[in-house]
């Protein structure tokens, strides 16, 4: 039974996310996660990052996981979403107007000062993981946003691996000098409109429980709280 989504990055890391289902016992979740941990250890992968219900925390700590933080998940139905007029313009990296290295610099700028507590990977590693996680046409999902001709932020909308219509943002961020001006909510709204064009019927977004600004953006754009999970990490 598939109770976890797993994103694998060669020998560097696995990202594991619990799929919550009704009528599934605690024992079944623990059994499947135990099998995943066994495979991870056997293959000598660098580390494993896990999103899981905090009711399993005692068991996870006994298995030598470290608790990083907690996240909240928000969701929104996209089927009735309509395009809106915005002051910002968006372009895909695939259009070729800017180079990959320039996008990487913008990505690094947008994630500076983040309220999320999860350990940040080096930006070169993040960029190299995009193709692995989003496929060979990854640059078609990498958008940057302009306000009055200047960079305002980025987002990376895509369909979640293992699903046909669940929209996610691999990343979303605003440049530091434009934060607190409502630009983030605009970029987030446009990003959900892009997800609909990618055939997503609903959106799921998550953020650290302490990221009040992102939670406000979710709520402003009609998203509703769906879940809360812990972030746990184990290193080989």
Helices and strands as residue ranges (DSSP letters): E 4-9, E 13-18, H 26-42, E 47-52, G 54-56, H 57-62, E 66-77, E 89-92, G 93-95, H 100-111, H 123-134, G 138-141, E 142-147, E 150-159, E 166-174, G 176-178, H 183-197, E 202-208, H 212-220, E 224-235
